């Protein structure tokens, strides 16, 4: 027997991996925590189920159980057919504390046996501490409390596990201060081996457990005793996917064939019409951790996404390549935004009939004043900031010189960044960067070109149909001829990765400010932020993709962010495609502001007013008479224009808010308030890298940069994993009721104040 043990010890390197059925080691969660240390249930980190059968010394033992995140139920039955018969029903609860440093659990058991009548009720507890990412310490006390016909003995268990690298581990266990055991584990090519070695006590059975994963969600094991006979087996199922369970290399197709947005649109009649960028990030995390997914095909057929989203996808491609993976991007429409998302791919393949749209950037403004004059409608808008051009379509017949200058500068800067990005990633063409940019600029003078011209210019590599891409990729990267090669399709989703890491995890909250800011958004966001300090979030990231909206709502959200920061939770703003006007105001509520090179930033200003329908009412024969206590009681009515005194009061309010706006920017960025006003204010907009040069943002980058900043500001150690928790994921669809329509009409008689630039480029 000793020779047998020594030979096994010489063979085993031992593993950290999950081995279903190894339940007697209280520092592990091999049985999901359902039968041994109940603290292991939360440590298992996935919904799951376990079925286990064992036959030894004439005794059959059957166990089955299932668990959610914190609750589990299980059943244990043993009998020998000769009078020995007992069963246990268990209800288990477990929780994690201190960023998964400490796990606590308890189990309630109903025990029946042929040895006595009635039911014995027992309560057990357990704890696990993981002070380091490679050390786990466990304790459990079985039958701490009991009541029933039989007084059960308390059993104390202590143990420790040490992980050595990714595939070796050793555990020591002490049961009731009498039984000493050692467990060695190893993992090799998806096969896990566990060797239990009795050290001291009455337990003299050596066992080997062989376990393997199947399909990423199922683990199966066979237990062999010291008589070299398999006498037991188990099957464990978990909801989270094990990315290291795949047997062979594969080509993975990731479909990005719809709108990819910051916040997913949940409402659709027949099918989902958008994908949230967090789902794409989640899928890439699976790809990063799956050694079989070295070759990825990103299918951009039908892709739509703004520049901020495209930059995030491009950054994920770079990370996949950094770990040694290969990426092929497939396009059926060659446009600037999709080129940005695909620019870092090893190869860009386009559908043969795709067209190449490379005409530069531009946008038009529709002016309504002529129509409104004919209708007898007068829009009475005032503003602070000559560059705050959102009011111009309603009060002017053409674009002001300031608005034209602002837009031209913005488009040229944005085009320059896009052009440089594509030129830097060109596959062919001219030698120098400037020559490649000049070649691209000349292509922009052609209204529409076919895919073959994009290939000749070196922007894309070849033209193929999607089913031809796997064979092309194998031939290109590995010189393999496989004309009938196929790919596996992995769709972005929320299914998380089965994380066996023992490292502590810090929770970082993610709040999305997406779209126009209004009172409804402010109420939901403020309520969410009020609750945030009572959670375990150690930092907050505010992801902004908004041109602004209500000035008052923006100010309230800004204040709510400052309140969160004041309670010791660092706040980081990450500007996506656009964070302008009210969106930028909100960003200034953060302790640090990051933007993409392509982000649209600024538009520091305000405008407001009302609609005067008195001319229209007169044309259609309607008349309004007022009864009022004071001269200005009806100032907000749409049935009359403002007086000069009322206009002056409104302008005074906007001047005051503008002064508040520039002060908020100055305090957030350190740029003197006078400089904010004269150099960057008045409604001016700029792209991210210029905002960085001006000091209006603290850094350039996307979500990864924001997460890194949150880690540093919250003093989260490098060995601690970050768990990103999205706060506002629900998207409600409400059918307007007659009451809601009436409220809208009543609200029309209000003076509105906006910090918004609705005409800003949201390029896809």
Buried (B, 14 or more C-beta within 10 A) or exposed (E): EEEEBEEBEEEBBBBBBBBBBBBBBBBBBBBBBBBBBBBBBBBBBBBBBBBBBBBBEEEBBBBBBBBEBEEBBBBBBBBEEEEBBBBBBBBBBBBBEEBBBBBBBBBBBBBBBEEEEEBBBBBBBBBBBBEEBBBBBBBBBBBBEBEBEBEBEBBBBBBBBBBEEEBBBBBBBBBEEEBBBBBBBBBEEBEBBBBBBBEEBEBEEBBBBBBBBEEBBBBBBBBBBBEEEEBBBBBBBBBBBBBBBBEEEBBBBBBBBBBBBBBBBBEEEEEEBBBBBBBBBBBBBBBBBBEBBBBBBBBBBEBBBBBBBBBBBBBBBBBBBEEEBBBBBBBBBBBBBBBBBBBBBBBBBBBEEBBBBBBBBEEEBEBBBEEBEEBBBBBBBBBBBBBBBBBBBBBBEEBEEBBEBBBEBBBEBBBBBBBBBBBEBBBEBBEEEEEBBBBBBEBBEEEEBBBBBBBEBBBBBBBBEBEBBBBBBBBBBEEEEEEEBEBEEBEBBEBBBBBBBBBBBBBBBBBBBBBBBBEEBBEBBBEBBEEBEEEBBBBBBBBBBBBBBBBBBBBBBBBBBBBBBEEEBBBBBBBBBBBBBBBBBBBBBBBBBBBBBBBBBBBBBBBBBBBBBBBBBEEEEEEEEEEEEEEEEBBBBBBBBBEEEBBEBBBEBBEEBBEBBBBBBBEBBEBEBEBBBEEBBBBBBBBBBBBBEBBBBBBBBBBBBBBBBBBBBBEBEEEBBBBBEBBBBEEEEEEEEEEEEEEEEEEBBEBBBBBBBEBBBBBB
